[in-house]
Amino acid sequence: MAGGARAGDIDIVRDLAVRVGPVIGSAQACRDIARPRIQTIVDKFTAVIREASSNEAERSDLTKVFDKSVTDGRASVTLGRMDCSRADRQLADLERSIAGPSLSSVIGPSAAVAATAATAATAPAVSVPPTPTGPFPRGISEREIRFGIAAPFSGAARELGRQMKLGIETAFNRVNESGGIDGRMLKLFAADDGYEPTRTIDAMKQLYEKDQVFGIIGNVGTPTAAVAIPYALERKMLFFGAFTGANLLRNDPPDRYVFNYRASYVQETDAVVRYLVKMRRIQPRQIAVFAQQDSYGDAGFAGVAKAFRTMGVNDGTILRLNYQRNSVDVEDAVNQLKAQKTPIRAVVMVATYRAAAKFIEKTRDLYPTMIYTNVSFVGSTALAEELKLLGARYASGVIVTQVVPAVSGYSSAVLEYKNALAKFFPGEAPDYVSLEGYVAANVLIQALKRTGPQLDTEKLIDTLENTRNLDLGLGTTLGFGRAEHQASNKIWGTALDEAGRFQPIELE
């Protein structure tokens, strides 16, 4: 700076060093943060020190202050006081604040201007709550909160992804119309993984790195969740309301960042086996399982096995009929069923809609009195449409366990959902999957509202874990706890009538 630095400017740069240093140091301690990003800021700040110093002593003093702050920042990560996700956010906030050819612009013609710029440029390093005009955590700005969904929007299970996204967006649109959450609009970004775990990491990276989402909501599938959850946990990112009932999302104690709305597959299949045995008078040995040959099928099968054990029946005798994910090749399963000597009277299906419909098509005429049941993940409306195309005898009597009330019912939550769906997506029919997305999103919305404007992931999780007796008009209350990250344990029963419409049934 021409004419030498004023004493006030030296003080401003020293204050900057104390604020910028910890951001640089914490970033340096995180391997996943690109080194060039860090070096760019170090170079800019070194230039600021050089321009502000009128002699070597001043330059040496400022450099020492900066280096000590960097060391403190590095230690905050290594000692566990700071996590790399937060370090990355702070670095990104600092990058945005100082965007330009050099940091020297913070040293202006007046100390007042410089002080204002210094505060703005380094707010991420200050341990005060964010304000509506300051920097925010990843995915949050003054005007919006970004969420992401990784789901199948192509392939054999694409309707599940489309409907889940539809339900979440219906809930988001409804709250946005009323002003959002503390003035912030909720926005949903989608990434297609085709229901193939090999594509899930790329989908999650797209949401986290490109779309910069705050959290994940409504991901579809079990095998895909097995890939997505470790990615989210590593980044301490919320993973909320996934469309799966698998136990890998239900650890004991629960993963801090994973929350479920719905009951588990174990609960669904356990409930339907009890229904078949107690209400339909079927012997356990007359029950078979048609399941996807992966972690989704395994999860449903585990529920049937648990129900057998509870009734004192050997679960090693259960007939399991498999098919491959994202296919409708059920021939092996059908042939295996034909070869069975013990007459099978009921099949518990842990499948997606197209495979389930194909299995029913291939076996209905062979076993006219067979009872078919499905877990909720099947995609009830899509299954009904597939079966109606085949004819009334294929659809009639097919049972689906649900984790939401009947869409044909009159509970306040269902009526609210149907009104919102008709308003924001006219022409879209009510559907069990989109209703689940809508309900899950509303559980999250209630927590966002209670957390308040000073929102970050840790505060939101604390709010969720303190949610008790939440009544959304479902006919059952919802809640979480530190040791319980599943909001609902309720299972509803439905069965298709001859017209292909789902009617409520009592499971017990």
C-alpha positions in Angstrom: 0.0 0.0 0.0 1.5 3.3 -1.1 2.9 5.5 1.7 3.1 2.6 4.2 0.4 1.0 6.3 -1.5 2.9 8.9 -1.5 1.4 12.4 -5.3 0.8 12.1 -4.7 -1.3 8.9 -2.1 -3.5 10.7 -4.7 -4.2 13.4 -7.3 -5.1 10.8 -4.9 -7.6 9.1 -3.9 -9.0 12.4 -7.7 -9.6 13.2 -8.1 -11.1 9.7 -5.2 -13.5 10.4 -6.9 -14.7 13.6 -10.1 -15.3 11.7 -8.8 -16.7 8.4 -6.1 -18.9 9.9 -8.4 -21.4 11.6 -10.4 -21.9 8.4 -7.2 -22.6 6.5 -5.8 -24.9 9.2 -9.0 -27.0 9.5 -9.1 -27.4 5.8 -5.5 -28.5 5.6 -6.3 -31.3 8.1 -9.0 -32.7 5.8 -7.6 -35.0 3.1 -10.8 -34.7 0.9 -10.4 -30.9 0.6 -8.5 -30.0 -2.6 -5.1 -28.5 -1.8 -5.3 -25.9 -4.6 -8.4 -24.4 -3.0 -6.5 -23.9 0.2 -3.3 -22.6 -1.4 -5.2 -20.0 -3.4 -6.4 -18.4 -0.2 -3.0 -18.7 1.5 -1.4 -16.9 -1.5 -4.0 -14.1 -1.4 -3.6 -13.6 2.4 0.2 -13.6 2.1 -0.2 -10.8 -0.4 -2.4 -8.9 2.0 0.2 -9.2 4.7 2.9 -8.0 2.3 0.9 -5.0 1.2 -0.1 -4.0 4.7 3.4 -4.2 6.2 5.7 -1.2 6.0 8.8 -3.1 7.2 10.1 -6.7 7.8 9.2 -6.6 11.5 5.5 -6.0 10.8 5.5 -8.6 8.1 7.1 -11.2 10.4 4.7 -10.4 13.3 1.6 -10.8 11.1 2.9 -14.0 9.5 3.5 -15.5 13.0 -0.1 -14.6 14.0 -1.4 -16.2 10.8 0.7 -19.3 11.2 -0.4 -19.8 14.8 -4.0 -19.5 13.8 -3.5 -22.0 11.0 -2.0 -24.4 13.6 -4.9 -23.9 15.9 -7.3 -24.7 13.1 -5.5 -27.8 12.2 -5.6 -29.0 15.8 -9.3 -28.4 16.0 -9.9 -31.1 13.5 -7.3 -33.6 14.8 -8.6 -33.2 18.3 -12.2 -33.8 17.1 -13.5 -30.3 17.9 -14.3 -29.6 14.2 -15.4 -32.1 11.5 -14.3 -32.0 7.9 -17.8 -31.3 6.6 -18.0 -28.1 8.6 -14.4 -27.3 7.6 -15.3 -27.6 3.9 -18.4 -25.4 4.4 -16.3 -22.7 6.1 -13.7 -22.8 3.3 -16.4 -22.5 0.7 -17.9 -19.5 2.5 -14.5 -17.9 2.7 -13.9 -18.5 -1.0 -17.2 -16.8 -1.9 -16.5 -13.9 0.4 -13.1 -13.1 -1.1 -13.9 -14.0 -4.8 -11.7 -11.7 -6.9 -8.0 -11.2 -8.0 -6.7 -10.5 -4.5 -7.6 -10.2 -0.8 -6.0 -6.8 -0.8 -9.4 -5.2 -1.4 -10.2 -5.6 2.2 -7.5 -3.0 3.0 -9.2 0.1 1.8 -8.8 3.9 2.1 -10.4 3.8 5.5 -10.2 1.6 8.5 -13.9 1.5 8.8 -14.4 0.2 5.2 -11.6 -2.4 5.9 -13.1 -3.5 9.1 -16.5 -4.0 7.5 -14.9 -6.1 4.7 -12.8 -8.0 7.1 -15.8 -9.1 9.1 -17.7 -10.1 6.0 -14.8 -12.0 4.5 -14.1 -14.1 7.6 -17.5 -14.6 9.2 -17.3 -18.4 8.8 -14.5 -18.6 11.4 -16.4 -16.6 14.0 -18.1 -18.9 16.6 -21.4 -16.9 16.6 -24.8 -18.2 15.2 -25.4 -17.3 11.6 -27.7 -14.4 10.8 -30.0 -14.0 7.8 -27.2 -11.9 6.0 -24.2 -14.1 7.0 -22.7 -17.3 5.6 -24.7 -20.5 6.1 -24.1 -24.2 6.2 -23.9 -26.1 2.9 -27.3 -26.2 1.2 -28.7 -23.2 3.1 -28.9 -19.7 1.9 -30.9 -16.6 2.9 -33.7 -17.7 0.6 -33.7 -21.5 0.3 -32.9 -24.9 1.9 -31.7 -27.6 -0.6 -32.5 -31.3 -0.2 -31.6 -34.1 -2.5 -33.2 -37.5 -3.5 -31.3 -40.3 -5.2 -33.8 -42.7 -6.7 -34.7 -44.6 -9.8 -36.1 -42.3 -12.5 -35.3 -44.8 -15.2 -35.5 -48.6 -15.4 -38.0 -51.1 -14.1 -38.5 -49.4 -10.7 -38.7 -45.8 -12.1 -42.3 -45.3 -10.9 -41.2 -45.6 -7.3 -38.7 -42.8 -7.7 -41.2 -40.6 -9.6 -43.9 -41.1 -7.0 -41.6 -40.5 -4.0 -40.3 -37.3 -5.5 -43.9 -36.2 -6.3 -45.0 -36.6 -2.7 -42.0 -34.7 -1.3 -42.4 -31.9 -3.8 -46.1 -31.7 -3.0 -45.3 -31.1 0.7 -42.5 -28.7 -0.2 -44.8 -26.7 -2.5 -47.4 -26.5 0.2 -45.1 -25.0 2.8 -43.4 -22.8 0.2 -46.8 -21.3 -0.7 -47.1 -20.2 2.9 -43.7 -18.5 3.0 -41.4 -21.5 3.5 -39.4 -22.1 6.6 -38.4 -18.8 8.2 -38.6 -17.2 4.8 -36.5 -19.9 3.1 -38.0 -22.0 0.3 -37.5 -25.8 0.3 -36.0 -27.1 -2.9 -35.6 -30.7 -4.0 -32.8 -31.8 -6.4 -33.1 -35.3 -8.0 -30.4 -37.7 -9.2 -31.2 -41.0 -11.0 -29.5 -44.2 -9.8 -31.8 -46.5 -11.8 -32.2 -48.7 -8.6 -28.6 -49.9 -9.2 -26.1 -49.5 -6.3 -23.3 -49.2 -8.8 -24.8 -45.9 -9.8 -25.7 -44.6 -6.4 -22.3 -43.1 -5.5 -22.3 -40.9 -8.6 -25.9 -39.9 -7.8 -25.0 -38.9 -4.2 -21.9 -37.1 -5.4 -24.0 -35.1 -7.9 -26.3 -34.1 -5.0 -23.5 -33.3 -2.5 -20.9 -31.7 -4.8 -22.8 -30.2 -7.7 -26.2 -29.4 -6.2 -24.7 -28.6 -2.7 -27.7 -30.1 -0.8 -28.1 -29.7 2.9 -29.5 -33.2 3.4 -31.0 -36.2 1.7 -34.7 -37.1 1.8 -36.7 -40.0 0.3 -34.0 -42.1 -1.3 -35.5 -45.3 -2.8 -34.3 -48.8 -2.2 -32.3 -51.1 0.1 -29.3 -52.1 -2.0 -28.8 -48.5 -3.0 -29.1 -47.4 0.6 -26.3 -49.7 1.5 -24.1 -47.5 -0.7 -25.7 -44.1 0.1 -25.7 -44.3 3.9 -21.9 -44.6 4.4 -21.5 -41.7 2.0 -23.9 -39.5 4.0 -22.5 -40.6 7.4 -18.9 -39.8 6.3 -20.0 -36.3 5.6 -22.3 -36.0 8.6 -25.2 -35.3 6.3 -28.9 -35.9 7.2 -30.3 -39.1 5.5 -34.1 -38.8 6.1 -37.2 -40.7 5.3 -35.8 -43.3 2.8 -38.3 -45.5 1.0 -37.1 -48.7 2.5 -37.9 -50.7 5.6 -34.5 -52.5 5.7 -32.7 -53.0 9.0 -29.5 -51.5 7.7 -31.1 -48.2 8.3 -32.2 -49.3 11.8 -29.1 -49.9 13.7 -29.1 -50.2 17.5 -28.0 -47.6 18.7 -29.1 -45.7 15.6 -26.8 -43.9 13.3 -27.0 -40.2 14.3 -27.7 -38.9 10.8 -30.2 -41.6 9.6 -33.9 -41.1 10.4 -36.8 -43.2 9.1 -40.5 -42.3 8.9 -41.8 -45.8 8.1 -42.2 -49.1 9.8 -39.7 -51.8 8.9 -40.0 -54.7 6.4 -39.6 -57.0 9.4 -42.6 -55.4 11.0 -44.6 -55.6 7.7 -43.9 -59.3 6.9 -44.2 -60.3 10.6 -47.7 -58.7 10.6 -48.8 -60.3 7.4 -47.6 -63.8 8.4 -49.6 -63.5 11.6 -52.6 -62.4 9.6 -52.3 -65.4 7.3 -52.0 -67.9 10.2 -54.5 -66.4 12.6 -57.1 -64.8 10.3 -56.9 -67.0 7.2 -56.1 -70.2 9.0 -53.0 -71.1 6.8 -50.4 -73.4 8.3 -46.9 -71.8 8.3 -45.4 -74.6 6.2 -48.0 -73.6 3.5 -46.4 -70.1 3.2 -43.7 -69.3 0.7 -41.7 -66.2 0.1 -41.1 -64.7 -3.4 -38.2 -62.2 -3.0 -35.7 -60.1 -4.8 -32.3 -61.7 -4.6 -30.5 -58.9 -2.7 -30.6 -57.0 0.6 -34.2 -55.9 0.0 -35.4 -59.5 -0.4 -33.3 -60.6 2.5 -34.8 -57.9 4.8 -38.4 -59.0 4.0 -37.5 -62.7 4.3 -36.0 -62.0 7.8 -39.4 -60.7 8.9 -41.1 -63.9 7.8 -38.4 -66.0 9.5 -38.9 -64.0 12.7 -42.6 -64.6 12.7 -42.0 -68.3 12.2 -39.6 -68.4 15.1 -42.1 -66.5 17.3 -44.7 -69.2 16.6 -42.3 -71.9 17.4 -41.9 -73.0 13.8 -38.5 -73.9 12.2 -37.6 -71.0 9.9 -35.2 -73.3 8.0 -38.1 -74.9 6.2 -39.4 -71.7 4.5 -39.5 -71.9 0.7 -37.8 -68.9 -0.8 -38.4 -68.2 -4.5 -35.9 -65.6 -6.0 -35.7 -63.3 -8.9 -33.0 -60.8 -10.0 -33.3 -57.1 -9.3 -34.5 -54.9 -12.2 -35.8 -57.9 -14.1 -39.1 -59.7 -14.6 -37.6 -63.1 -15.1 -39.6 -65.2 -12.7 -39.4 -68.6 -14.5 -37.0 -70.2 -12.0 -39.3 -69.1 -9.1 -42.4 -70.5 -10.9 -40.7 -73.8 -11.6 -39.5 -74.0 -8.0 -43.0 -73.5 -6.8 -44.3 -76.2 -9.2 -41.8 -78.7 -7.9 -42.8 -78.1 -4.2 -44.5 -81.2 -2.7 -46.1 -79.4 0.2 -49.1 -77.5 -1.2 -48.4 -73.7 -0.9 -51.5 -71.6 -0.1 -49.9 -68.2 0.3 -46.9 -66.3 -1.1 -45.4 -63.4 0.8 -43.8 -61.2 -1.9 -40.9 -58.9 -1.3 -40.7 -57.6 -4.8 -41.2 -54.5 -7.1 -44.4 -54.0 -9.0 -43.4 -55.5 -12.4 -41.8 -58.7 -11.0 -44.7 -59.2 -8.6 -47.3 -58.8 -11.4 -45.4 -61.2 -13.6 -45.2 -63.8 -10.9 -49.0 -63.5 -10.2 -49.6 -63.7 -14.0 -47.6 -66.9 -14.3 -49.1 -68.7 -11.2 -52.7 -67.5 -10.8 -54.1 -70.1 -13.2 -52.0 -72.9 -11.6 -53.1 -72.0 -8.1 -56.5 -70.2 -8.4 -57.0 -69.9 -4.6 -53.5 -68.7 -3.8 -53.2 -65.7 -1.5 -50.6 -63.1 -2.6 -49.3 -60.5 -0.2 -46.8 -57.7 -0.9 -44.8 -55.3 1.3 -45.4 -51.6 0.8 -42.2 -51.1 -1.3 -43.9 -52.9 -4.2 -45.5 -49.7 -5.4 -49.2 -50.3 -4.8 -50.8 -48.2 -7.6 -48.2 -49.4 -10.2 -48.9 -53.0 -9.1 -52.7 -52.5 -9.4 -52.3 -51.0 -12.9 -50.2 -53.9 -14.1 -52.7 -56.5 -12.7 -55.8 -54.7 -14.1 -54.2 -55.0 -17.6 -54.1 -58.7 -17.0 -57.7 -59.0 -15.9 -59.9 -58.9 -12.7 -59.0 -62.4 -11.6 -55.3 -61.4 -11.3 -55.9 -58.4 -9.2 -58.7 -59.5 -6.9 -57.7 -60.3 -3.3 -54.0 -59.3 -3.7 -52.9 -57.9 -0.3 -50.4 -55.1 0.3 -49.2 -54.0 3.7 -48.9 -50.2 3.9 -47.0 -47.8 6.1 -49.5 -45.0 5.5 -53.3 -45.0 5.7 -55.5 -46.0 2.8 -55.4 -43.3 0.1 -59.2 -43.9 -0.4 -59.8 -43.1 3.3 -60.8 -39.9 5.0 -58.1 -39.3 7.6 -57.2 -35.6 7.8 -53.6 -36.3 6.6 -54.9 -38.1 3.5 -57.5 -35.4 2.7 -54.8 -32.7 3.1 -52.4 -34.7 0.8 -55.1 -35.2 -1.9 -56.0 -31.5 -1.9 -52.3 -30.5 -2.1 -51.6 -33.0 -4.9 -54.6 -31.8 -6.9 -53.5 -28.2 -6.5 -49.8 -28.5 -7.3 -49.8 -31.5 -9.7 -53.3 -31.6 -11.3 -53.9 -34.9 -13.1 -51.7 -37.0 -10.8 -53.7 -39.7 -9.0 -53.3 -40.3 -5.3 -50.7 -43.0 -4.7 -49.3 -44.8 -1.6 -45.7 -44.1 -2.5 -46.3 -40.4 -3.1 -48.4 -40.3 0.1 -45.4 -41.7 2.0 -43.1 -39.1 0.5 -45.6 -36.4 1.5 -45.9 -37.6 5.1 -42.1 -38.1 5.5 -41.5 -34.6 4.2 -44.0 -33.2 6.6 -42.3 -34.8 9.5 -39.1 -33.1 8.4 -40.9 -29.8 7.8 -42.2 -29.8 11.4 -38.6 -30.3 12.7 -37.3 -27.6 10.5 -39.9 -25.2 11.8 -39.1 -26.0 15.4 -35.3 -25.7 14.9 -35.7 -22.1 13.8 -33.7 -19.8 11.5 -30.3 -20.6 13.0 -30.4 -23.9 11.2 -27.6 -26.5 10.9 -27.5 -30.3 10.7 -26.6 -30.9 14.4 -29.4 -28.6 15.7 -31.9 -30.2 13.3 -31.0 -33.7 14.6 -31.3 -32.5 18.2 -34.8 -31.3 17.3 -35.7 -34.5 15.6 -34.5 -36.6 18.6 -36.7 -34.5 20.9 -39.8 -34.9 18.7 -42.6 -36.7 20.7 -46.3 -37.4 20.0 -46.3 -35.6 16.6 -49.9 -35.8 15.3 -50.1 -35.3 11.5 -53.6 -36.7 11.3 -52.6 -40.3 10.3 -54.5 -42.0 13.1 -51.2 -42.7 15.0 -48.7 -40.4 16.6 -45.1 -40.1 15.5 -41.9 -39.5 17.4 -38.2 -40.1 17.7 -35.7 -40.3 20.5 -31.9 -40.6 20.9 -32.3 -44.4 20.8 -35.2 -44.5 18.3 -34.8 -43.0 14.8 -38.0 -44.5 13.4 -41.1 -42.3 13.7 -43.9 -44.9 13.0 -44.5 -48.6 13.8 -47.9 -48.7 12.3 -48.9 -51.2 9.6 -52.1 -50.8 7.6 -53.6 -53.6 5.6 -55.1 -53.2 2.1 -56.4 -55.6 -0.5 -57.4 -55.2 -4.2 -61.0 -55.6 -5.1 -62.2 -56.9 -8.5 -62.1 -53.4 -9.9 -58.4 -53.1 -9.0 -59.0 -50.6 -6.1 -57.4 -51.0 -2.7 -59.8 -51.5 0.2 -58.7 -51.4 3.9 -58.5 -54.8 5.7 -57.9 -55.6 9.3 -54.7 -57.4 9.9 -55.6 -58.6 13.4 
